[in-house]
Amino acid sequence: MNKRKALINEYKERKRRGCVYLITNTTTGQYIIGYSANIESEQNKFQFGQMTGVAFHPKLRQNWAELRAHAFTFKILEELEQKPGQSHEAFMDDLQALEQLYRATLDPAQEY
């Protein structure tokens, strides 16, 4: 029982790495920018979509079907590690603010 509690505590206290990411249609130049508290999850979703042919994001569905997955790239714009003692909500707020900073540098006409 103690081992189980130790594993649960270890899981809760793990360092979280979030990111701001950019998915770009290399054919049209259109993009989707987003953020996530789990960097590995976003990378895995994109790779799964490439392997299966299923669009990573609903807004990409039509172009993904027409152009196929090879026409899209996934790029991590910035990684952010959750600070010790920082709440999940505060961490998400930081990621959202970081996304807004990157969004301001991109052409809004090219966003999906």
Backbone as CSV, one residue per row, in Angstrom:
resi,resn,N_x,N_y,N_z,CA_x,CA_y,CA_z,C_x,C_y,C_z
1,MET,0.815,-1.194,0.000,0.000,0.000,0.000,0.863,1.264,0.000
2,ASN,1.979,1.223,0.729,2.866,2.381,0.767,3.488,2.652,-0.598
3,LYS,3.779,1.582,-1.337,4.349,1.747,-2.670,3.356,2.456,-3.587
4,ARG,2.101,2.104,-3.443,1.060,2.718,-4.258,0.954,4.210,-3.942
5,LYS,0.959,4.554,-2.664,0.891,5.963,-2.268,2.111,6.728,-2.762
6,ALA,3.258,6.083,-2.697,4.481,6.721,-3.172,4.410,6.991,-4.673
7,LEU,3.880,6.037,-5.426,3.730,6.223,-6.872,2.743,7.340,-7.197
8,ILE,1.653,7.409,-6.446,0.663,8.461,-6.656,1.278,9.822,-6.369
9,ASN,2.000,9.934,-5.264,2.643,11.202,-4.926,3.698,11.595,-5.966
10,GLU,4.451,10.612,-6.426,5.459,10.874,-7.454,4.801,11.400,-8.723
11,TYR,3.673,10.809,-9.093,2.946,11.253,-10.279,2.453,12.688,-10.110
12,LYS,1.882,12.996,-8.960,1.354,14.329,-8.709,2.445,15.392,-8.666
13,GLU,3.640,15.004,-8.228,4.723,15.963,-8.059,5.677,16.019,-9.256
14,ARG,5.369,15.302,-10.320,6.242,15.297,-11.481,6.297,16.692,-12.097
15,LYS,7.377,16.962,-12.764,7.520,18.251,-13.442,6.762,18.191,-14.751
16,ARG,5.943,19.174,-14.967,5.185,19.227,-16.210,5.888,20.165,-17.179
17,ARG,5.924,19.732,-18.429,6.500,20.552,-19.489,5.408,20.855,-20.497
18,GLY,5.138,22.122,-20.635,4.148,22.560,-21.595,4.833,23.213,-22.786
19,CYS,4.032,23.586,-23.758,4.625,24.200,-24.947,3.597,25.056,-25.680
20,VAL,4.138,25.899,-26.531,3.364,26.594,-27.549,3.826,25.977,-28.863
21,TYR,2.877,25.540,-29.686,3.235,24.839,-30.921,2.582,25.489,-32.128
22,LEU,3.137,25.190,-33.284,2.646,25.718,-34.552,2.554,24.571,-35.544
23,ILE,1.380,24.409,-36.131,1.180,23.429,-37.199,1.006,24.223,-38.478
24,THR,1.854,23.956,-39.450,1.857,24.734,-40.679,1.558,23.849,-41.881
25,ASN,0.691,24.351,-42.743,0.428,23.715,-44.025,1.493,24.249,-44.968
26,THR,2.448,23.415,-45.347,3.569,23.877,-46.162,3.163,24.222,-47.591
27,THR,2.004,23.781,-48.021,1.530,24.076,-49.364,0.879,25.451,-49.434
28,THR,0.014,25.759,-48.478,-0.731,27.019,-48.503,-0.170,28.089,-47.570
29,GLY,0.642,27.685,-46.608,1.179,28.636,-45.627,0.253,28.896,-44.459
30,GLN,-0.913,28.272,-44.463,-1.846,28.452,-43.350,-1.309,27.728,-42.118
31,TYR,-1.770,28.167,-40.949,-1.252,27.594,-39.718,-2.314,27.545,-38.627
32,ILE,-2.006,26.737,-37.628,-2.757,26.704,-36.370,-1.720,26.842,-35.273
33,ILE,-1.975,27.746,-34.342,-1.097,27.898,-33.195,-1.878,27.463,-31.960
34,GLY,-1.207,26.809,-31.043,-1.880,26.334,-29.844,-0.906,26.169,-28.703
35,TYR,-1.446,25.795,-27.560,-0.613,25.537,-26.392,-1.155,24.331,-25.656
36,SER,-0.264,23.689,-24.913,-0.638,22.491,-24.179,0.248,22.358,-22.956
37,ALA,-0.315,21.781,-21.900,0.449,21.523,-20.685,1.249,20.230,-20.793
38,ASN,1.071,19.499,-21.885,1.760,18.224,-22.055,2.381,18.162,-23.449
39,ILE,3.640,18.472,-23.514,4.340,18.551,-24.797,4.370,17.210,-25.534
40,GLU,4.597,16.135,-24.793,4.673,14.814,-25.424,3.334,14.409,-26.029
41,SER,2.255,14.760,-25.370,0.927,14.419,-25.858,0.649,15.058,-27.216
42,GLU,0.999,16.327,-27.364,0.755,17.013,-28.637,1.608,16.418,-29.753
43,GLN,2.860,16.123,-29.448,3.719,15.506,-30.456,3.188,14.138,-30.863
44,ASN,2.740,13.358,-29.893,2.199,12.025,-30.187,0.919,12.099,-31.012
45,LYS,0.047,13.057,-30.704,-1.193,13.210,-31.476,-0.884,13.527,-32.933
46,PHE,0.071,14.429,-33.144,0.433,14.795,-34.515,1.028,13.599,-35.257
47,GLN,1.940,12.882,-34.614,2.546,11.708,-35.245,1.502,10.630,-35.535
48,PHE,0.566,10.440,-34.620,-0.501,9.464,-34.835,-1.340,9.869,-36.050
49,GLY,-1.651,11.150,-36.151,-2.408,11.638,-37.300,-1.679,11.417,-38.605
50,GLN,-0.372,11.598,-38.595,0.414,11.368,-39.807,0.412,9.889,-40.197
51,MET,0.508,9.021,-39.208,0.543,7.590,-39.501,-0.808,7.060,-39.953
52,THR,-1.902,7.576,-39.392,-3.220,7.037,-39.682,-3.993,7.812,-40.733
53,GLY,-3.548,9.030,-41.034,-4.266,9.855,-41.995,-5.425,10.621,-41.393
54,VAL,-5.532,10.607,-40.075,-6.592,11.327,-39.375,-6.063,12.703,-38.988
55,ALA,-6.817,13.739,-39.279,-6.375,15.111,-39.021,-6.128,15.350,-37.537
56,PHE,-5.062,16.055,-37.238,-4.668,16.401,-35.872,-5.692,17.333,-35.230
57,HIS,-6.258,18.223,-36.010,-7.179,19.240,-35.508,-8.378,19.300,-36.458
58,PRO,-9.585,19.502,-35.941,-10.772,19.531,-36.812,-10.703,20.567,-37.931
59,LYS,-10.068,21.700,-37.701,-9.969,22.737,-38.735,-9.091,22.292,-39.903
60,LEU,-8.259,21.304,-39.689,-7.363,20.812,-40.727,-7.963,19.690,-41.557
61,ARG,-9.105,19.218,-41.151,-9.678,18.000,-41.726,-9.724,18.015,-43.252
62,GLN,-10.245,19.089,-43.845,-10.403,19.122,-45.296,-9.040,19.133,-46.000
63,ASN,-8.150,20.017,-45.587,-6.836,20.086,-46.218,-6.018,18.820,-45.955
64,TRP,-6.172,18.244,-44.783,-5.441,17.014,-44.439,-5.863,15.894,-45.392
65,ALA,-7.150,15.828,-45.686,-7.657,14.787,-46.595,-7.181,15.032,-48.031
66,GLU,-7.149,16.302,-48.449,-6.751,16.621,-49.823,-5.238,16.524,-50.036
67,LEU,-4.487,17.090,-49.111,-3.041,17.206,-49.293,-2.242,16.111,-48.607
68,ARG,-2.882,15.382,-47.731,-2.251,14.322,-46.938,-1.342,14.921,-45.864
69,ALA,-0.983,14.087,-44.935,-0.262,14.507,-43.738,1.124,15.076,-44.033
70,HIS,1.754,14.646,-45.112,3.112,15.107,-45.398,3.172,16.604,-45.705
71,ALA,2.029,17.233,-45.951,1.988,18.661,-46.254,1.970,19.525,-44.990
72,PHE,2.033,18.902,-43.823,1.956,19.643,-42.565,3.201,19.412,-41.720
73,THR,3.603,20.466,-41.019,4.728,20.358,-40.091,4.262,20.752,-38.698
74,PHE,4.915,20.178,-37.721,4.636,20.453,-36.312,5.910,21.021,-35.710
75,LYS,5.817,22.208,-35.141,7.001,22.854,-34.584,6.696,23.358,-33.181
76,ILE,7.588,23.070,-32.247,7.487,23.604,-30.893,8.115,24.990,-30.923
77,LEU,7.319,26.009,-30.646,7.846,27.365,-30.633,8.576,27.675,-29.332
78,GLU,8.018,27.193,-28.223,8.673,27.399,-26.941,8.160,26.387,-25.931
79,GLU,9.079,25.925,-25.101,8.732,25.015,-24.012,8.724,25.806,-22.717
80,LEU,7.879,25.357,-21.790,7.782,26.004,-20.484,7.588,24.918,-19.440
81,GLU,8.379,24.990,-18.384,8.271,24.016,-17.302,7.462,24.621,-16.161
82,GLN,6.561,23.819,-15.615,5.742,24.283,-14.495,6.633,24.515,-13.282
83,LYS,6.471,25.664,-12.671,7.285,26.021,-11.503,6.814,25.250,-10.283
84,PRO,7.732,24.946,-9.355,7.323,24.259,-8.118,6.296,25.108,-7.363
85,GLY,5.218,24.492,-6.955,4.173,25.185,-6.216,3.183,25.938,-7.086
86,GLN,3.416,25.985,-8.387,2.510,26.683,-9.297,1.284,25.817,-9.569
87,SER,0.112,26.418,-9.470,-1.117,25.654,-9.728,-1.245,25.361,-11.221
88,HIS,-2.054,24.367,-11.537,-2.290,24.008,-12.941,-2.917,25.180,-13.694
89,GLU,-3.843,25.868,-13.038,-4.513,27.009,-13.673,-3.517,28.119,-13.991
90,ALA,-2.619,28.411,-13.060,-1.611,29.449,-13.293,-0.656,29.038,-14.417
91,PHE,-0.316,27.754,-14.458,0.548,27.241,-15.524,-0.139,27.391,-16.880
92,MET,-1.404,27.059,-16.944,-2.156,27.203,-18.190,-2.271,28.670,-18.594
93,ASP,-2.448,29.551,-17.632,-2.495,30.991,-17.924,-1.176,31.469,-18.521
94,ASP,-0.059,30.983,-17.972,1.254,31.345,-18.509,1.411,30.856,-19.943
95,LEU,0.974,29.642,-20.210,1.058,29.099,-21.568,0.176,29.887,-22.537
96,GLN,-1.001,30.260,-22.080,-1.906,31.030,-22.931,-1.309,32.401,-23.247
97,ALA,-0.719,33.044,-22.255,-0.090,34.352,-22.473,1.071,34.235,-23.460
98,LEU,1.850,33.171,-23.333,2.956,32.931,-24.248,2.444,32.710,-25.668
99,GLU,1.349,31.976,-25.789,0.748,31.753,-27.114,0.311,33.077,-27.727
100,GLN,-0.278,33.949,-26.933,-0.731,35.252,-27.439,0.443,36.092,-27.943
101,LEU,1.578,36.004,-27.268,2.772,36.728,-27.727,3.222,36.226,-29.094
102,TYR,3.232,34.916,-29.281,3.607,34.352,-30.579,2.550,34.657,-31.641
103,ARG,1.299,34.607,-31.261,0.215,34.874,-32.203,0.344,36.286,-32.792
104,ALA,0.797,37.228,-31.967,0.944,38.612,-32.409,2.017,38.767,-33.486
105,THR,2.945,37.809,-33.570,4.018,37.890,-34.565,3.636,37.230,-35.886
106,LEU,2.519,36.529,-35.916,2.099,35.785,-37.111,1.040,36.556,-37.894
107,ASP,0.915,36.235,-39.160,-0.076,36.868,-40.023,-1.455,36.268,-39.734
108,PRO,-2.380,37.076,-39.190,-3.708,36.529,-38.866,-4.501,36.078,-40.092
109,ALA,-4.191,36.585,-41.256,-4.904,36.195,-42.475,-4.584,34.748,-42.868
110,GLN,-3.464,34.215,-42.400,-3.062,32.859,-42.748,-3.539,31.810,-41.751
111,GLU,-4.160,32.238,-40.657,-4.614,31.286,-39.640,-5.868,30.560,-40.113
112,TYR,-5.937,29.275,-39.820,-7.126,28.479,-40.142,-8.307,29.000,-39.376
